[in-house]
Amino acid sequence: MKIFIAVAFIVIIGALVAAGVYMMKRGTGQARSSNMARALAVRIGVSVLLFVCILIAYRLGWINPTGIPLSK
C-alpha cells in the first residue's frame, strides 16, 4: 500500500509539472490548452482514485489510524 501511495504521489506531481510545462510553452493556443487541460484532468483523476483507495483500505482494515496523543 505504501508503494501504491508513493507512486500515486509521483504521478500527481508529474502531471502537475507537465501542465506547467504546457502552460509555459510557446505555440498555438488550442493545442497548448488541450494538453494542459488533459494533464490537469489526469492529476485530478489520480488524486480522487488515491483518496478512494485510502478510504477502501481503511474500511477493509488494511491501514489503521495511529493518532496523535493529546495528553500524556
PyMOL Python script that loads the backbone (N, CA, C, O; Angstrom):
from pymol import cmd

cmd.read_pdbstr("""\
ATOM      1  N   MET A   1       0.814  -1.189   0.000  1.00  0.00           N
ATOM      2  CA  MET A   1       0.000   0.000   0.000  1.00  0.00           C
ATOM      3  C   MET A   1       0.860   1.256   0.000  1.00  0.00           C
ATOM      4  O   MET A   1       0.522   2.251  -0.641  1.00  0.00           O
ATOM      5  N   LYS A   2       1.976   1.202   0.724  1.00  0.00           N
ATOM      6  CA  LYS A   2       2.865   2.356   0.768  1.00  0.00           C
ATOM      7  C   LYS A   2       3.452   2.651  -0.607  1.00  0.00           C
ATOM      8  O   LYS A   2       3.612   3.810  -0.988  1.00  0.00           O
ATOM      9  N   ILE A   3       3.768   1.595  -1.344  1.00  0.00           N
ATOM     10  CA  ILE A   3       4.334   1.783  -2.682  1.00  0.00           C
ATOM     11  C   ILE A   3       3.294   2.397  -3.610  1.00  0.00           C
ATOM     12  O   ILE A   3       3.615   3.282  -4.403  1.00  0.00           O
ATOM     13  N   PHE A   4       2.045   1.932  -3.516  1.00  0.00           N
ATOM     14  CA  PHE A   4       0.977   2.482  -4.340  1.00  0.00           C
ATOM     15  C   PHE A   4       0.784   3.972  -4.068  1.00  0.00           C
ATOM     16  O   PHE A   4       0.620   4.761  -4.998  1.00  0.00           O
ATOM     17  N   ILE A   5       0.805   4.352  -2.794  1.00  0.00           N
ATOM     18  CA  ILE A   5       0.631   5.760  -2.436  1.00  0.00           C
ATOM     19  C   ILE A   5       1.802   6.593  -2.946  1.00  0.00           C
ATOM     20  O   ILE A   5       1.595   7.690  -3.463  1.00  0.00           O
ATOM     21  N   ALA A   6       3.015   6.094  -2.810  1.00  0.00           N
ATOM     22  CA  ALA A   6       4.185   6.826  -3.289  1.00  0.00           C
ATOM     23  C   ALA A   6       4.139   7.003  -4.803  1.00  0.00           C
ATOM     24  O   ALA A   6       4.429   8.086  -5.311  1.00  0.00           O
ATOM     25  N   VAL A   7       3.777   5.947  -5.521  1.00  0.00           N
ATOM     26  CA  VAL A   7       3.686   6.040  -6.984  1.00  0.00           C
ATOM     27  C   VAL A   7       2.588   7.018  -7.389  1.00  0.00           C
ATOM     28  O   VAL A   7       2.755   7.787  -8.336  1.00  0.00           O
ATOM     29  N   ALA A   8       1.470   6.989  -6.674  1.00  0.00           N
ATOM     30  CA  ALA A   8       0.378   7.912  -6.987  1.00  0.00           C
ATOM     31  C   ALA A   8       0.818   9.358  -6.772  1.00  0.00           C
ATOM     32  O   ALA A   8       0.498  10.220  -7.589  1.00  0.00           O
ATOM     33  N   PHE A   9       1.541   9.639  -5.699  1.00  0.00           N
ATOM     34  CA  PHE A   9       2.027  10.999  -5.472  1.00  0.00           C
ATOM     35  C   PHE A   9       3.004  11.432  -6.560  1.00  0.00           C
ATOM     36  O   PHE A   9       2.988  12.587  -6.984  1.00  0.00           O
ATOM     37  N   ILE A  10       3.842  10.525  -7.009  1.00  0.00           N
ATOM     38  CA  ILE A  10       4.783  10.852  -8.078  1.00  0.00           C
ATOM     39  C   ILE A  10       4.031  11.161  -9.369  1.00  0.00           C
ATOM     40  O   ILE A  10       4.383  12.102 -10.080  1.00  0.00           O
ATOM     41  N   VAL A  11       2.998  10.375  -9.678  1.00  0.00           N
ATOM     42  CA  VAL A  11       2.190  10.626 -10.878  1.00  0.00           C
ATOM     43  C   VAL A  11       1.469  11.965 -10.761  1.00  0.00           C
ATOM     44  O   VAL A  11       1.385  12.706 -11.740  1.00  0.00           O
ATOM     45  N   ILE A  12       0.949  12.284  -9.580  1.00  0.00           N
ATOM     46  CA  ILE A  12       0.256  13.556  -9.370  1.00  0.00           C
ATOM     47  C   ILE A  12       1.209  14.726  -9.596  1.00  0.00           C
ATOM     48  O   ILE A  12       0.866  15.685 -10.287  1.00  0.00           O
ATOM     49  N   ILE A  13       2.390  14.649  -9.023  1.00  0.00           N
ATOM     50  CA  ILE A  13       3.367  15.727  -9.191  1.00  0.00           C
ATOM     51  C   ILE A  13       3.830  15.807 -10.641  1.00  0.00           C
ATOM     52  O   ILE A  13       4.021  16.902 -11.171  1.00  0.00           O
ATOM     53  N   GLY A  14       4.013  14.653 -11.290  1.00  0.00           N
ATOM     54  CA  GLY A  14       4.418  14.651 -12.698  1.00  0.00           C
ATOM     55  C   GLY A  14       3.367  15.289 -13.594  1.00  0.00           C
ATOM     56  O   GLY A  14       3.711  16.024 -14.520  1.00  0.00           O
ATOM     57  N   ALA A  15       2.099  15.023 -13.334  1.00  0.00           N
ATOM     58  CA  ALA A  15       1.031  15.639 -14.128  1.00  0.00           C
ATOM     59  C   ALA A  15       0.976  17.138 -13.887  1.00  0.00           C
ATOM     60  O   ALA A  15       0.713  17.907 -14.812  1.00  0.00           O
ATOM     61  N   LEU A  16       1.220  17.556 -12.660  1.00  0.00           N
ATOM     62  CA  LEU A  16       1.229  18.979 -12.358  1.00  0.00           C
ATOM     63  C   LEU A  16       2.400  19.681 -13.056  1.00  0.00           C
ATOM     64  O   LEU A  16       2.243  20.788 -13.571  1.00  0.00           O
ATOM     65  N   VAL A  17       3.553  19.045 -13.072  1.00  0.00           N
ATOM     66  CA  VAL A  17       4.713  19.603 -13.772  1.00  0.00           C
ATOM     67  C   VAL A  17       4.447  19.659 -15.277  1.00  0.00           C
ATOM     68  O   VAL A  17       4.782  20.644 -15.934  1.00  0.00           O
ATOM     69  N   ALA A  18       3.847  18.605 -15.817  1.00  0.00           N
ATOM     70  CA  ALA A  18       3.529  18.600 -17.251  1.00  0.00           C
ATOM     71  C   ALA A  18       2.566  19.721 -17.601  1.00  0.00           C
ATOM     72  O   ALA A  18       2.727  20.368 -18.636  1.00  0.00           O
ATOM     73  N   ALA A  19       1.572  19.964 -16.761  1.00  0.00           N
ATOM     74  CA  ALA A  19       0.639  21.059 -17.015  1.00  0.00           C
ATOM     75  C   ALA A  19       1.361  22.405 -16.982  1.00  0.00           C
ATOM     76  O   ALA A  19       1.065  23.287 -17.788  1.00  0.00           O
ATOM     77  N   GLY A  20       2.286  22.562 -16.073  1.00  0.00           N
ATOM     78  CA  GLY A  20       3.069  23.797 -16.016  1.00  0.00           C
ATOM     79  C   GLY A  20       3.933  23.987 -17.248  1.00  0.00           C
ATOM     80  O   GLY A  20       4.069  25.101 -17.755  1.00  0.00           O
ATOM     81  N   VAL A  21       4.517  22.898 -17.727  1.00  0.00           N
ATOM     82  CA  VAL A  21       5.339  22.974 -18.938  1.00  0.00           C
ATOM     83  C   VAL A  21       4.474  23.348 -20.134  1.00  0.00           C
ATOM     84  O   VAL A  21       4.868  24.190 -20.940  1.00  0.00           O
ATOM     85  N   TYR A  22       3.299  22.734 -20.259  1.00  0.00           N
ATOM     86  CA  TYR A  22       2.408  23.067 -21.365  1.00  0.00           C
ATOM     87  C   TYR A  22       1.927  24.508 -21.266  1.00  0.00           C
ATOM     88  O   TYR A  22       1.726  25.162 -22.289  1.00  0.00           O
ATOM     89  N   MET A  23       1.741  25.008 -20.055  1.00  0.00           N
ATOM     90  CA  MET A  23       1.283  26.372 -19.875  1.00  0.00           C
ATOM     91  C   MET A  23       2.362  27.371 -20.302  1.00  0.00           C
ATOM     92  O   MET A  23       2.051  28.414 -20.877  1.00  0.00           O
ATOM     93  N   MET A  24       3.617  27.054 -20.022  1.00  0.00           N
ATOM     94  CA  MET A  24       4.716  27.967 -20.335  1.00  0.00           C
ATOM     95  C   MET A  24       5.208  27.844 -21.772  1.00  0.00           C
ATOM     96  O   MET A  24       5.909  28.728 -22.264  1.00  0.00           O
ATOM     97  N   LYS A  25       4.852  26.773 -22.438  1.00  0.00           N
ATOM     98  CA  LYS A  25       5.340  26.510 -23.789  1.00  0.00           C
ATOM     99  C   LYS A  25       4.708  27.480 -24.786  1.00  0.00           C
ATOM    100  O   LYS A  25       3.521  27.797 -24.703  1.00  0.00           O
ATOM    101  N   ARG A  26       5.523  27.938 -25.722  1.00  0.00           N
ATOM    102  CA  ARG A  26       5.004  28.775 -26.802  1.00  0.00           C
ATOM    103  C   ARG A  26       4.403  27.887 -27.875  1.00  0.00           C
ATOM    104  O   ARG A  26       4.839  26.752 -28.067  1.00  0.00           O
ATOM    105  N   GLY A  27       3.418  28.395 -28.562  1.00  0.00           N
ATOM    106  CA  GLY A  27       2.790  27.615 -29.614  1.00  0.00           C
ATOM    107  C   GLY A  27       1.343  28.027 -29.768  1.00  0.00           C
ATOM    108  O   GLY A  27       0.901  29.035 -29.217  1.00  0.00           O
ATOM    109  N   THR A  28       0.622  27.234 -30.520  1.00  0.00           N
ATOM    110  CA  THR A  28      -0.779  27.554 -30.749  1.00  0.00           C
ATOM    111  C   THR A  28      -1.571  27.400 -29.464  1.00  0.00           C
ATOM    112  O   THR A  28      -1.304  26.505 -28.662  1.00  0.00           O
ATOM    113  N   GLY A  29      -2.535  28.268 -29.275  1.00  0.00           N
ATOM    114  CA  GLY A  29      -3.309  28.295 -28.040  1.00  0.00           C
ATOM    115  C   GLY A  29      -4.158  27.059 -27.833  1.00  0.00           C
ATOM    116  O   GLY A  29      -4.274  26.577 -26.707  1.00  0.00           O
ATOM    117  N   GLN A  30      -4.758  26.533 -28.895  1.00  0.00           N
ATOM    118  CA  GLN A  30      -5.668  25.396 -28.752  1.00  0.00           C
ATOM    119  C   GLN A  30      -4.926  24.127 -28.333  1.00  0.00           C
ATOM    120  O   GLN A  30      -5.364  23.432 -27.416  1.00  0.00           O
ATOM    121  N   ALA A  31      -3.815  23.820 -28.989  1.00  0.00           N
ATOM    122  CA  ALA A  31      -3.061  22.598 -28.661  1.00  0.00           C
ATOM    123  C   ALA A  31      -2.475  22.698 -27.257  1.00  0.00           C
ATOM    124  O   ALA A  31      -2.506  21.732 -26.493  1.00  0.00           O
ATOM    125  N   ARG A  32      -1.946  23.859 -26.925  1.00  0.00           N
ATOM    126  CA  ARG A  32      -1.344  24.051 -25.607  1.00  0.00           C
ATOM    127  C   ARG A  32      -2.409  23.926 -24.520  1.00  0.00           C
ATOM    128  O   ARG A  32      -2.187  23.301 -23.483  1.00  0.00           O
ATOM    129  N   SER A  33      -3.549  24.524 -24.772  1.00  0.00           N
ATOM    130  CA  SER A  33      -4.636  24.497 -23.795  1.00  0.00           C
ATOM    131  C   SER A  33      -5.179  23.081 -23.585  1.00  0.00           C
ATOM    132  O   SER A  33      -5.444  22.676 -22.453  1.00  0.00           O
ATOM    133  N   SER A  34      -5.344  22.333 -24.677  1.00  0.00           N
ATOM    134  CA  SER A  34      -5.884  20.981 -24.532  1.00  0.00           C
ATOM    135  C   SER A  34      -4.892  20.056 -23.823  1.00  0.00           C
ATOM    136  O   SER A  34      -5.300  19.210 -23.027  1.00  0.00           O
ATOM    137  N   ASN A  35      -3.601  20.207 -24.103  1.00  0.00           N
ATOM    138  CA  ASN A  35      -2.599  19.386 -23.406  1.00  0.00           C
ATOM    139  C   ASN A  35      -2.559  19.718 -21.923  1.00  0.00           C
ATOM    140  O   ASN A  35      -2.451  18.825 -21.082  1.00  0.00           O
ATOM    141  N   MET A  36      -2.646  21.004 -21.605  1.00  0.00           N
ATOM    142  CA  MET A  36      -2.628  21.420 -20.210  1.00  0.00           C
ATOM    143  C   MET A  36      -3.876  20.902 -19.493  1.00  0.00           C
ATOM    144  O   MET A  36      -3.786  20.412 -18.367  1.00  0.00           O
ATOM    145  N   ALA A  37      -5.034  21.007 -20.136  1.00  0.00           N
ATOM    146  CA  ALA A  37      -6.271  20.521 -19.526  1.00  0.00           C
ATOM    147  C   ALA A  37      -6.227  19.015 -19.320  1.00  0.00           C
ATOM    148  O   ALA A  37      -6.719  18.517 -18.307  1.00  0.00           O
ATOM    149  N   ARG A  38      -5.647  18.284 -20.261  1.00  0.00           N
ATOM    150  CA  ARG A  38      -5.534  16.827 -20.123  1.00  0.00           C
ATOM    151  C   ARG A  38      -4.633  16.468 -18.951  1.00  0.00           C
ATOM    152  O   ARG A  38      -4.947  15.559 -18.181  1.00  0.00           O
ATOM    153  N   ALA A  39      -3.510  17.180 -18.808  1.00  0.00           N
ATOM    154  CA  ALA A  39      -2.590  16.907 -17.697  1.00  0.00           C
ATOM    155  C   ALA A  39      -3.255  17.203 -16.353  1.00  0.00           C
ATOM    156  O   ALA A  39      -3.073  16.452 -15.394  1.00  0.00           O
ATOM    157  N   LEU A  40      -4.017  18.281 -16.279  1.00  0.00           N
ATOM    158  CA  LEU A  40      -4.707  18.602 -15.028  1.00  0.00           C
ATOM    159  C   LEU A  40      -5.821  17.613 -14.741  1.00  0.00           C
ATOM    160  O   LEU A  40      -6.073  17.290 -13.580  1.00  0.00           O
ATOM    161  N   ALA A  41      -6.499  17.123 -15.786  1.00  0.00           N
ATOM    162  CA  ALA A  41      -7.539  16.111 -15.597  1.00  0.00           C
ATOM    163  C   ALA A  41      -6.937  14.810 -15.072  1.00  0.00           C
ATOM    164  O   ALA A  41      -7.537  14.145 -14.228  1.00  0.00           O
ATOM    165  N   VAL A  42      -5.765  14.447 -15.564  1.00  0.00           N
ATOM    166  CA  VAL A  42      -5.072  13.247 -15.057  1.00  0.00           C
ATOM    167  C   VAL A  42      -4.735  13.433 -13.590  1.00  0.00           C
ATOM    168  O   VAL A  42      -4.903  12.515 -12.788  1.00  0.00           O
ATOM    169  N   ARG A  43      -4.260  14.617 -13.238  1.00  0.00           N
ATOM    170  CA  ARG A  43      -3.904  14.882 -11.842  1.00  0.00           C
ATOM    171  C   ARG A  43      -5.123  14.759 -10.933  1.00  0.00           C
ATOM    172  O   ARG A  43      -5.045  14.152  -9.865  1.00  0.00           O
ATOM    173  N   ILE A  44      -6.228  15.322 -11.347  1.00  0.00           N
ATOM    174  CA  ILE A  44      -7.446  15.251 -10.535  1.00  0.00           C
ATOM    175  C   ILE A  44      -7.944  13.808 -10.440  1.00  0.00           C
ATOM    176  O   ILE A  44      -8.352  13.360  -9.368  1.00  0.00           O
ATOM    177  N   GLY A  45      -7.911  13.084 -11.554  1.00  0.00           N
ATOM    178  CA  GLY A  45      -8.360  11.693 -11.549  1.00  0.00           C
ATOM    179  C   GLY A  45      -7.523  10.816 -10.635  1.00  0.00           C
ATOM    180  O   GLY A  45      -8.065   9.999  -9.890  1.00  0.00           O
ATOM    181  N   VAL A  46      -6.217  10.976 -10.685  1.00  0.00           N
ATOM    182  CA  VAL A  46      -5.333  10.174  -9.828  1.00  0.00           C
ATOM    183  C   VAL A  46      -5.524  10.561  -8.363  1.00  0.00           C
ATOM    184  O   VAL A  46      -5.480   9.697  -7.488  1.00  0.00           O
ATOM    185  N   SER A  47      -5.735  11.848  -8.084  1.00  0.00           N
ATOM    186  CA  SER A  47      -5.966  12.288  -6.707  1.00  0.00           C
ATOM    187  C   SER A  47      -7.244  11.681  -6.145  1.00  0.00           C
ATOM    188  O   SER A  47      -7.257  11.211  -5.007  1.00  0.00           O
ATOM    189  N   VAL A  48      -8.313  11.686  -6.927  1.00  0.00           N
ATOM    190  CA  VAL A  48      -9.574  11.104  -6.473  1.00  0.00           C
ATOM    191  C   VAL A  48      -9.422   9.590  -6.286  1.00  0.00           C
ATOM    192  O   VAL A  48      -9.912   9.029  -5.306  1.00  0.00           O
ATOM    193  N   LEU A  49      -8.743   8.938  -7.228  1.00  0.00           N
ATOM    194  CA  LEU A  49      -8.519   7.496  -7.118  1.00  0.00           C
ATOM    195  C   LEU A  49      -7.712   7.159  -5.865  1.00  0.00           C
ATOM    196  O   LEU A  49      -8.021   6.187  -5.177  1.00  0.00           O
ATOM    197  N   LEU A  50      -6.690   7.945  -5.565  1.00  0.00           N
ATOM    198  CA  LEU A  50      -5.888   7.722  -4.365  1.00  0.00           C
ATOM    199  C   LEU A  50      -6.740   7.888  -3.113  1.00  0.00           C
ATOM    200  O   LEU A  50      -6.640   7.084  -2.186  1.00  0.00           O
ATOM    201  N   PHE A  51      -7.577   8.924  -3.076  1.00  0.00           N
ATOM    202  CA  PHE A  51      -8.441   9.151  -1.918  1.00  0.00           C
ATOM    203  C   PHE A  51      -9.400   7.984  -1.721  1.00  0.00           C
ATOM    204  O   PHE A  51      -9.580   7.515  -0.597  1.00  0.00           O
ATOM    205  N   VAL A  52     -10.013   7.514  -2.795  1.00  0.00           N
ATOM    206  CA  VAL A  52     -10.953   6.401  -2.706  1.00  0.00           C
ATOM    207  C   VAL A  52     -10.232   5.121  -2.265  1.00  0.00           C
ATOM    208  O   VAL A  52     -10.762   4.359  -1.456  1.00  0.00           O
ATOM    209  N   CYS A  53      -9.042   4.889  -2.787  1.00  0.00           N
ATOM    210  CA  CYS A  53      -8.284   3.694  -2.394  1.00  0.00           C
ATOM    211  C   CYS A  53      -7.905   3.733  -0.918  1.00  0.00           C
ATOM    212  O   CYS A  53      -7.922   2.700  -0.249  1.00  0.00           O
ATOM    213  N   ILE A  54      -7.564   4.911  -0.401  1.00  0.00           N
ATOM    214  CA  ILE A  54      -7.237   5.031   1.017  1.00  0.00           C
ATOM    215  C   ILE A  54      -8.478   4.770   1.867  1.00  0.00           C
ATOM    216  O   ILE A  54      -8.388   4.109   2.902  1.00  0.00           O
ATOM    217  N   LEU A  55      -9.630   5.278   1.445  1.00  0.00           N
ATOM    218  CA  LEU A  55     -10.865   5.015   2.184  1.00  0.00           C
ATOM    219  C   LEU A  55     -11.221   3.528   2.179  1.00  0.00           C
ATOM    220  O   LEU A  55     -11.630   2.984   3.204  1.00  0.00           O
ATOM    221  N   ILE A  56     -11.069   2.881   1.044  1.00  0.00           N
ATOM    222  CA  ILE A  56     -11.364   1.447   0.950  1.00  0.00           C
ATOM    223  C   ILE A  56     -10.397   0.644   1.815  1.00  0.00           C
ATOM    224  O   ILE A  56     -10.806  -0.287   2.509  1.00  0.00           O
ATOM    225  N   ALA A  57      -9.114   1.002   1.772  1.00  0.00           N
ATOM    226  CA  ALA A  57      -8.124   0.293   2.583  1.00  0.00           C
ATOM    227  C   ALA A  57      -8.416   0.462   4.067  1.00  0.00           C
ATOM    228  O   ALA A  57      -8.209  -0.468   4.847  1.00  0.00           O
ATOM    229  N   TYR A  58      -8.893   1.632   4.466  1.00  0.00           N
ATOM    230  CA  TYR A  58      -9.256   1.848   5.870  1.00  0.00           C
ATOM    231  C   TYR A  58     -10.454   0.985   6.251  1.00  0.00           C
ATOM    232  O   TYR A  58     -10.462   0.362   7.312  1.00  0.00           O
ATOM    233  N   ARG A  59     -11.457   0.949   5.392  1.00  0.00           N
ATOM    234  CA  ARG A  59     -12.667   0.154   5.675  1.00  0.00           C
ATOM    235  C   ARG A  59     -12.367  -1.342   5.745  1.00  0.00           C
ATOM    236  O   ARG A  59     -12.980  -2.064   6.531  1.00  0.00           O
ATOM    237  N   LEU A  60     -11.423  -1.807   4.924  1.00  0.00           N
ATOM    238  CA  LEU A  60     -11.065  -3.224   4.926  1.00  0.00           C
ATOM    239  C   LEU A  60     -10.090  -3.583   6.040  1.00  0.00           C
ATOM    240  O   LEU A  60      -9.814  -4.761   6.265  1.00  0.00           O
ATOM    241  N   GLY A  61      -9.572  -2.586   6.735  1.00  0.00           N
ATOM    242  CA  GLY A  61      -8.668  -2.839   7.845  1.00  0.00           C
ATOM    243  C   GLY A  61      -7.215  -2.996   7.439  1.00  0.00           C
ATOM    244  O   GLY A  61      -6.391  -3.431   8.243  1.00  0.00           O
ATOM    245  N   TRP A  62      -6.892  -2.648   6.200  1.00  0.00           N
ATOM    246  CA  TRP A  62      -5.503  -2.766   5.740  1.00  0.00           C
ATOM    247  C   TRP A  62      -4.627  -1.679   6.352  1.00  0.00           C
ATOM    248  O   TRP A  62      -3.431  -1.886   6.561  1.00  0.00           O
ATOM    249  N   ILE A  63      -5.215  -0.529   6.636  1.00  0.00           N
ATOM    250  CA  ILE A  63      -4.481   0.555   7.287  1.00  0.00           C
ATOM    251  C   ILE A  63      -5.285   0.980   8.505  1.00  0.00           C
ATOM    252  O   ILE A  63      -6.514   0.911   8.504  1.00  0.00           O
ATOM    253  N   ASN A  64      -4.595   1.414   9.529  1.00  0.00           N
ATOM    254  CA  ASN A  64      -5.234   1.850  10.765  1.00  0.00           C
ATOM    255  C   ASN A  64      -4.693   3.218  11.152  1.00  0.00           C
ATOM    256  O   ASN A  64      -3.501   3.484  10.997  1.00  0.00           O
ATOM    257  N   PRO A  65      -5.563   4.086  11.653  1.00  0.00           N
ATOM    258  CA  PRO A  65      -5.057   5.385  12.126  1.00  0.00           C
ATOM    259  C   PRO A  65      -4.308   5.190  13.440  1.00  0.00           C
ATOM    260  O   PRO A  65      -4.749   4.438  14.308  1.00  0.00           O
ATOM    261  N   THR A  66      -3.193   5.858  13.576  1.00  0.00           N
ATOM    262  CA  THR A  66      -2.425   5.749  14.812  1.00  0.00           C
ATOM    263  C   THR A  66      -2.774   6.886  15.756  1.00  0.00           C
ATOM    264  O   THR A  66      -2.746   6.707  16.973  1.00  0.00           O
ATOM    265  N   GLY A  67      -3.095   8.030  15.225  1.00  0.00           N
ATOM    266  CA  GLY A  67      -3.483   9.162  16.053  1.00  0.00           C
ATOM    267  C   GLY A  67      -2.315   9.773  16.779  1.00  0.00           C
ATOM    268  O   GLY A  67      -1.265   9.152  16.943  1.00  0.00           O
ATOM    269  N   ILE A  68      -2.511  10.989  17.206  1.00  0.00           N
ATOM    270  CA  ILE A  68      -1.509  11.697  17.982  1.00  0.00           C
ATOM    271  C   ILE A  68      -2.076  11.872  19.396  1.00  0.00           C
ATOM    272  O   ILE A  68      -3.160  12.431  19.560  1.00  0.00           O
ATOM    273  N   PRO A  69      -1.361  11.404  20.404  1.00  0.00           N
ATOM    274  CA  PRO A  69      -1.883  11.566  21.755  1.00  0.00           C
ATOM    275  C   PRO A  69      -1.987  13.045  22.127  1.00  0.00           C
ATOM    276  O   PRO A  69      -1.046  13.813  21.926  1.00  0.00           O
ATOM    277  N   LEU A  70      -3.142  13.435  22.672  1.00  0.00           N
ATOM    278  CA  LEU A  70      -3.346  14.826  23.025  1.00  0.00           C
ATOM    279  C   LEU A  70      -2.756  15.169  24.386  1.00  0.00           C
ATOM    280  O   LEU A  70      -2.361  16.311  24.617  1.00  0.00           O
ATOM    281  N   SER A  71      -2.693  14.213  25.271  1.00  0.00           N
ATOM    282  CA  SER A  71      -2.105  14.452  26.590  1.00  0.00           C
ATOM    283  C   SER A  71      -1.335  13.209  27.039  1.00  0.00           C
ATOM    284  O   SER A  71      -1.531  12.111  26.518  1.00  0.00           O
ATOM    285  N   LYS A  72      -0.464  13.412  28.008  1.00  0.00           N
ATOM    286  CA  LYS A  72       0.360  12.306  28.491  1.00  0.00           C
ATOM    287  C   LYS A  72      -0.125  11.806  29.812  1.00  0.00           C
ATOM    288  O   LYS A  72       0.453  10.873  30.370  1.00  0.00           O
TER     289      LYS A  72
END
""", "prot")
cmd.dss("prot")
cmd.show_as("cartoon", "prot")
cmd.util.cbc("prot")
cmd.orient("prot")
